[in-house]
């Protein structure tokens, strides 16, 4: 009987240790992916979300093409032309991509706006308008914003959210900032220091080969920025 109690106690300790390892190991993997995403997309499209948490908007750098919706449940619709898939976003830098206006490379805004000359975007009342002018001719496109109160099913490239399409509805009341709140920027050295600390902590839970693989992936992403 006493032997059984000892074995049972050892079993409980084993379960507790295994559970602790699982929780700590999972958290480190989550932290690793978050920092990796910050680095990967800090120079390509910027972001207001890193797949885990909202990015503080204090760290910003100005741009004339920045767009923010003030409310966290108001989104603009975009289409990934490579995936032929719809996403939603609330912060980005407008740019030209494959002859059309986009929130980032391969993410064209909906409805599609073909770029044939100079373009500008502005707000009239409750509508977001984009005007493209070629010579003396100008074409205006009204862009619909959507209210979505659900948690995203997926977050792509830091700023693009996938929702259940049935959950969206046209936004009637919203506040947007044009050219005022630019994309947040990321301190690369600060993120590198965070990653090195995460990799150091991983030594307790992962093999040397696993850590080397993750380290190589991170530094490859870091090198691509230079």
N, C-alpha and C positions, 0 to 999 in steps of 0.2 A: 504493500500500500504506500509506504514511504517512498519506495523507488518510483512508483507511478506518479506521485506528486512532484518529485524532482524532475522527471521527464516532462511532465506537463508544464512545469515552470520554465524549463529550458525551451520548450516549444513556444510558449508565450513570448519569451524574450526574443526568440528568433523572428517571430511574426512582427513584433514591435520594431526590431532593427530593420527588417526587410521593408516594412511600411515607411519608416523614416527615410531609408535609402531611396525608395520610390518617389516620395514627395520631394526630397531635396534634389534628386537627380532630374526629375521632371521640371522643377522650377529653374534649374540651371540651363536645361535645354531651351526652355521658354525665353529666358533672359538672353541666351546666345542668339536665338532666332531674331529677337527684337533688335539687338545691336547690329546684327548682320543686315537686316532690312534697312535700318537707318543709313548704313554705309552704302548699300547698293543703290538706293534711290535718292540720296542727298543731292546728287548733281544731275540726275536725269529728269526728274519731274518735281522734286520737292514733295512734301507731304504734310498733312495735318493730323495724321494718324499713322502709327507704326505697326498696326496689326495687334497691338496689345493695349496701348493707352493713348489718350489724346496727347498731342505734342503741345507744350506750352507755347503760346503765341508771342511771348516777350522777345524771343530770339528771332528777329526778322531782318530781312534785307529788302530794300525797295525795288519795285518794278512797275512799269506803267501798265502791264497787262495782268496784274494780279486780280483775283476774284475770290471773295469770301461770302458765304451766307452766314449771317450772325447767329441764327438759330441752328442747333445741332440736328434738327429733324427736317431741314429743308435742303433739297438736293437738285442738282442739274443732271440731266440724263446724257450719257455718252455711250458710244458703241465701239468696242474693240474690233477693228477691221480684220485683224488676223484670226481672232476666235469667232468672229461674227456673233458676238455676245454683248448684251446690254449691262452696263454698270451705272452707278450713281456716285456723284462726288459733290463736295461742298467747298473745296478750296483747290485752286490750281493757277497756273500761268497759261493764259491763252497763247497759242502758237499756230503756225501753219504746218500742216502735215499732209503730204500727198495731194496738194491742191485744195485742201479743205481746212476749216478751222478746227483746232483740236485742243484738248486739255493737256495732252502729252502725246508723245510719239505713239501712233496706232490707236489713240483714243479720241475719235472724232465726236464733236458735240452733236446732239440731236435736237431739232432737225438739222440735217447737214447744211453747212454754209460753204458754198464754193467761193474760193478766193480768186477774183479776177482783177483785183487792183488794191488800192488802199482800203483798210478796214478799221472800224472803230466800234467799241461796244459801250453802251450807256443805259441808264435806267430812266424810263418814263412812267411815272406813277407806280403801278404794281407790275410793270412788265420790264423784262430785260430785253434790250434791242441790240442787234448787231447790224451795222450798215457797211456794205461793201460798195466802193465807188470806183468806176473805171471811166476816165475822161469826165464827161458831164453827166453820165448816167450813174445813179445810185440805187441799190436794192436793199430794202430793210427786211430783216427777219426777226419776228418776235419769238423769244425762247421761253418755253414753259418750264417753270420750276415745280418740283413735286414735294409734297409732305409725306414722309414715311416715318412711322413711329415704332418700327420693329428693329430688332437686333439684326445686323447683317449676317447672312449665311456664310459669306466669304469676304475677305479683304484682299485686294490685289494691288501690288505695287505701292502700298502705303496710303493711297488716297481714293481708290476706287472700290466701291461697296456693291456687293451683290445681294439683292433682296428678292423676296417672293413678289412677283409682279402684281399679284392681286392686292397687295398691301398699300400700293401707292395711290395717291389722289392729288389732283392739281392743287397747288398751294394758293390760298387766297390772301393770306397775310404773311408778309415776310420782310426782312430787312437785309439788304446786301450791300457790301462795300466794294466799290470799284476803284482800283488804283490806290487804295488807302491802306489795306492790310495785306502786305505781301507774304509770300511763302516763308514759313519758318526755315531757318538754316541750321545745320548741324555742325558742331565743333568736332572735327575729325580726330584731333589729338585726344580730346576728352573721351570720345567713343572708343578709341584704340585702347586707352587706359582701362576703361570698363571691361572690354573684351579680354584683356590680359588677366584681369582679376577673376573673371568668370572661368577662363581656361585653367587658372591656378587652382580654383576650388573644385574643378572637375576631376582633378587628380585623385580625389578620394572615392570617386564613383565610376570612373571610366578608365579603360585601358590606355596605355601610351599611344597605341596605334589609332584609337578612336579620337583622342585629343589632337594628335598630329593631323589627322584628316580634317577636323573642324578648323584647326588653326590655319591650314593651307587654304581652305575655302575662304576664310575671312581675309587673309592677306592677299589673295588673288583679287577679291572684290576691292580691297583697299588700293592695290596697285593700278586697277583700272581707272581710278579717279585722277591719276597723275599724268 
